[in-house]
Amino acid sequence: MTDFGDAFTTAFGLIASLDPDLMEIVLLSLRVSLTAVGLAVLVGLPLGAAVALFRFPGRLVVAALLNAFMGLPPVVIGLMVYLLLSRNGPLGVLGLLFTPTAMIIAQWLLITPIVAALAQQTVSDLHAEYDEQLRSLGAGPGRAVWTLLWDGRFSLLTAVLAGFGRASAEVGAVMIVGGNINHVTRVMTTTIALETSKGNLALALGLGMILITLALTITLSAMAVRDLASRRHA
Amino acid sequence: MTDTILPLSIDGVGYTAAGRRLIDGISATLEAGPRTIVLGPNGAGKSLLLRLCHGLIRPTTGHITWAGTGAPARPGHQAMVFQRPVLLRRSTFANVTYALGLKGVRRHARKALALAALERAGLAERATQPARLLSGGEQQRLTLARAWALEPEVLFLDEPTASLDPAATRRVETLITQFHGAGTKIVMTTHDLGQARRLADEVLFLHHGRLVEHAPAGDFFARPQSREAAAFIEGDLLW
């Protein structure tokens, strides 16, 4: 138990002193996950809206892929990205394996389906309500999509937060494609896994506390967004 | 107005959905001027006829043409108010400016038009409030303000007061009368005989998807020509 207590004390010390190693890891985690979320929003929102609104060839395939990817374990997505980026893989020439970019790609693949699926749900619900009115006002399809996304902004923001939550908490995919290389691709979750297995509990605990704080912040933000939405727009 | 879209010609229009003939061979011409009330019991096809005229759905058979050009309705010349107000999740004011934007009104001109329309609907002091937190009557008045700002030549109203209390209904009817006074062609459905008597200049009486009677309001209520219309009016007297 004293080991445990010591670990806590050291962990608090690391956080309080803004330990450079700890900060490097936290910042890389945030950089990777935020970039992945940003890209997931750019692709996922229009994709979800398109699947919800338009009948195009391959629509069912896209919808099925989105749902399939949503259920895939992160390690499997990591494996797929690994195969794509490995030296002999189709994208091997890019030399991206074991870089933060590879981790961003893996997380992007992980959360784009979540964002897209939630966007699809939000947009099709709103569409059922708005469709005739928007056509009556003369809104074309492009304008309608934008209107539906904007009016669904609160639900969509919740979707984005959910995506960020999943990305920052994920360990399997980034471990495989990043390689958990010290000072290069080491993020919070992979470090926790490594340091715990090494018995270095202080650093693992410090990172764990930061991750818990992050998760709480996300959950509280999502609740605040929902609350605001229901108060403002019934 | 030189580029009028009226009269509206409804020529042998039928509408079938899921094998059921919901609108059957309706022909009528709606001229500029008189307030047209589409009357009939629930399920007569009133809302469908309005949606067909407005261009939201296409007739299965027949044609709907504006001003004899054969062209479909030009957006911006007609507006529609639905039974259940559909309001964007934005402020009262933004709901009106959004519609103006879609009509192609320039950004700097929207504010004055929107405020004038809200003023007319008695919603000026609600401008900054979220539209969906307005009361039912206010929400319907907002859809009328939105339509007012668009200055349509034809305004379709689908049972606009069906879910409103008498006070809110009166305010909506006043606004409809103001539209009429401003020269907007009113085409409105209702199953409420009292409302039809108050607002109608001419009546299209629908029953089971067919146009049973098309007559000036005075003639229709005093001397209905069909058994169905007579029964419908009689029902009102008995109740």
Contacts between the chains, C-beta under 8 A, distances in Angstrom:
chain1	res1	chain2	res2	distance
A	129	B	86	6.3
A	130	B	86	6.1
A	130	B	88	7.7
A	132	B	51	7.4
A	132	B	56	5.4
A	132	B	80	8.0
A	132	B	82	6.9
A	132	B	86	7.4
A	133	B	82	6.6
A	133	B	86	3.8
A	135	B	56	6.0
A	136	B	54	6.4
A	136	B	56	6.6
A	136	B	79	6.8
A	136	B	80	4.6
A	137	B	75	7.9
A	137	B	79	7.8
A	137	B	98	7.7
A	137	B	99	5.1
A	137	B	102	4.9
A	137	B	103	7.7
A	137	B	150	7.9
A	138	B	75	3.4
A	138	B	76	6.3
A	138	B	102	5.0
A	138	B	103	6.7
A	139	B	102	5.5
A	143	B	102	6.9
A	147	B	88	7.2
A	147	B	98	7.7
A	151	B	88	5.6
A	151	B	89	4.5
A	151	B	90	7.2
A	154	B	89	7.9
A	232	B	89	7.6
A	232	B	130	4.8
A	232	B	133	7.4
A	233	B	89	4.1
A	233	B	130	5.6
A	233	B	132	4.9
A	233	B	133	7.6
A	234	B	130	7.7
A	234	B	132	4.6
A	234	B	133	5.9
